[in-house]
Every structure is written in C-alpha cells, then in structure tokens.
C-alpha cells in the first residue's frame, strides 16, 4: 500500500501509533514520521567518506536498537535514512551541487565526484545489510499484513 501523505504528521507519534504507519516505496515519508525523523536526522550526514562512515554506523546502530525493542517503524525509518544517504550522496557524486537539472529542466551532464561516490558506497553497504535482514523482512511482512 502507498504511503499516506494525508495524515496529520504534526500531531501523530508513530511510536505510540504504529498502526498508522505505511512502509510505502523507497524513502517515502522519511522526513515526516515522528519521533523517528527527529531521532535519526540529526546524525544523517554524507559530506565526506569519514562523515558518511560515522553517520551510517550511528544510524545502523539505531536500527539495531529499534530491532532490539521490536520497533518495526523505527527499523524501517532507519532503513529509509540509510537508503537516502546512498541516493543523496549518489546525486551529489553525479552532479555538481546535487543539481541534476539545469534551468531549462534538462538533465545536466554528469560530473563525477569520487569523494561523494565513496560516501554513497558507505551508506549502500549498511542499507543492503538492513534491507536483507531476515528479521526486518519478517516484521515488514507482518506489519503490512496487519495494518495495510
């Protein structure tokens, strides 16, 4: 089921109301779902490989903490931030300043930034671990069956 953008995100605590959470596709809702957004966003960085490593390690540890607490929504939100670390770093690796389109709306020519590409790879490693985690996949299926 699609992510529900019609919810009142300013007034919902998804830790207390996990039944309202929808996985959606990819990174949908990553900057909306509280309290997870506030918990994770402060650690999300990818400017250099060193910063990306520290950030992805911290977010992965948060994923493990959510997992230990059987908090699927937190696990999925950590997954989304790891995925977003990969996709955003990749965008900056491919296009100077992260801008894919020029002022005419045409896709600009790629200008590869090796440092950002390395940051993307660092996030991708952790994202793969999470998205292939058997416990994550089991809880995701259960959540979707129960609530979506």
C-alpha positions in Angstrom: 0.0 0.0 0.0 1.2 3.5 -0.7 2.5 5.9 1.9 -0.4 8.0 3.3 0.6 11.7 2.9 -2.9 12.8 4.1 -2.1 12.1 7.8 -1.7 14.9 10.3 2.1 14.3 10.7 2.4 17.3 13.1 0.2 15.5 15.7 1.0 11.8 15.3 3.6 9.9 17.4 4.2 6.8 15.3 5.9 5.0 18.1 2.6 5.2 20.0 0.5 4.6 16.8 2.4 2.2 14.6 -0.9 1.1 13.0 -0.9 4.4 11.1 2.5 3.8 9.6 2.7 2.7 6.0 6.0 1.4 4.5 5.4 2.9 1.1 8.1 2.9 -1.6 11.7 3.7 -1.1 12.2 6.7 1.1 8.6 7.9 1.2 7.8 9.8 4.4 11.4 9.8 5.7 11.2 13.4 6.7 7.6 13.2 8.2 7.4 10.3 10.6 8.0 11.4 14.2 9.6 10.8 16.6 11.9 8.9 14.3 12.7 11.7 12.0 14.0 13.8 14.9 15.9 11.0 16.4 17.7 9.9 13.2 18.0 13.1 11.1 20.5 14.7 13.5 23.0 12.0 12.6 22.4 11.9 8.9 25.5 13.3 7.0 27.4 12.3 3.9 29.7 15.3 3.0 32.9 13.1 3.2 33.5 9.4 3.4 34.7 9.8 7.0 31.5 11.7 7.9 29.4 9.1 5.9 31.0 6.2 7.8 30.3 7.8 11.2 26.8 8.6 10.2 25.9 5.3 8.6 27.4 3.4 11.6 25.3 5.5 14.0 22.1 5.1 12.0 22.8 1.3 11.7 23.3 1.1 15.5 19.9 2.9 15.9 18.4 0.3 13.6 19.8 -2.4 15.8 18.4 -0.6 18.9 15.0 -0.4 17.3 15.2 -4.0 16.4 16.1 -5.0 19.9 13.0 -3.1 21.1 10.8 -4.9 18.4 10.1 -1.4 16.9 9.4 -2.1 13.2 8.6 1.5 12.4 11.9 2.7 13.8 13.7 -0.1 11.9 12.1 0.9 8.7 12.8 4.6 9.2 16.5 3.8 9.9 16.4 1.8 6.6 15.0 4.8 4.8 17.7 7.2 6.2 20.4 4.7 5.1 18.8 4.5 1.7 18.5 8.3 1.5 22.2 8.6 2.5 23.0 6.4 -0.6 20.7 8.2 -3.0 21.6 11.7 -2.0 25.3 11.1 -1.9 25.0 9.4 -5.3 23.1 12.5 -6.6 26.0 14.8 -5.4 28.5 12.3 -6.8 26.9 12.6 -10.2 26.0 16.2 -10.4 28.0 19.2 -9.0 26.0 20.7 -6.1 23.5 17.9 -6.3 21.6 19.6 -9.1 20.5 17.1 -11.7 18.6 19.6 -13.9 19.7 22.9 -15.5 17.5 26.0 -15.6 15.7 24.6 -18.7 14.7 21.4 -16.9 17.1 19.3 -18.9 19.4 16.7 -17.2 22.8 18.2 -16.8 25.9 16.3 -17.9 27.4 14.2 -15.1 30.5 15.5 -13.3 31.6 12.6 -11.1 32.8 13.5 -7.6 34.8 10.5 -6.3 34.5 11.6 -2.6 30.7 11.7 -2.7 30.7 8.4 -4.7 32.6 6.8 -1.8 30.2 8.2 0.7 27.3 6.7 -1.3 29.0 3.3 -1.2 29.4 3.5 2.6 25.7 4.1 3.0 24.8 1.5 0.4 26.7 -1.2 2.4 24.6 -0.6 5.5 21.4 -0.2 3.6 21.9 -3.6 2.0 22.5 -5.2 5.4 19.2 -3.8 6.7 17.1 -4.5 3.6 18.2 -8.1 3.5 17.9 -8.7 7.3 15.6 -11.7 7.8 14.1 -10.2 11.0 13.4 -6.9 9.2 11.8 -8.7 6.3 9.6 -10.8 8.6 8.5 -7.8 10.6 7.8 -5.8 7.5 5.6 -8.5 6.1 3.8 -8.8 9.5 3.3 -5.0 9.7 1.9 -4.9 6.1 -0.4 -7.8 6.7 -1.7 -6.4 9.9 -2.1 -2.7 9.0 -2.0 -2.2 5.2 
